[in-house]
Amino acid sequence: MLPKDKIDRINALAKKSKTVGLTDAEKVEQQALRQEYLEAFRRDFRKTLDSIEIVDMKH
């Protein structure tokens, strides 16, 4: 997962976006952080799925 400071920044930008709006530079930063978050989430989720072992209880 992403470091807490990056997640905090994503949340701060989201809140600012809903209240006063973002500058063009902040919009670019927000998009980059969101992309980084999604990549980390997918990577961690894939690791979790890869570690699952299916056991057939019928035999």
N, C-alpha and C positions, 0 to 999 in steps of 0.2 A: 504494500500500500504506500501511498505518498506520505512524506513527512507531514507532521501536524501543521507546520507553518504554511505549507502550500495549500492544504485543505482550508485552513483559516483564511487564506487570501482568496480562494475560490468563493468562500461564503461571504467575505467582505465585498467582493466585486458584485456578487449576485444581489446583495442587499442594496448596494449603491445603485445598481442598475434599476431596481424597482422604485427607488426614491428620487434621486436627482439625475440619474442617467450617467452614462460612461463616456469618457473621451474616446477618440478613435484608438489611441494607444492602449487604453484600458480594455477596449473591446478585443483587440488583438491578443493582449495578455490573457484575458479571460478564456478566449478560444484555445490558446495554447495550453493553458492549465487544465481545461476540461479534457482536451485530447490526451494529455499526459495521464490524467486520472483514469480515463477509460482504458487506456493501454495497460496501466498497472492493474486495474480491476480485472480485465480479461486475462492477463497473465496469471494472476493469483487464482482466479476461478478455474482456469485450465489446469493449474497444478493440483487443485482440489479434486477436480474430476479425474485426472490421471492417477490419483492416489486411491481412488475408490476401487475396491475389489468386490466383484459380484460373486456370490456363493449360491449355488443351486441347492436348495434344501430338499428337493424331491428325491435325490439319490442318497 
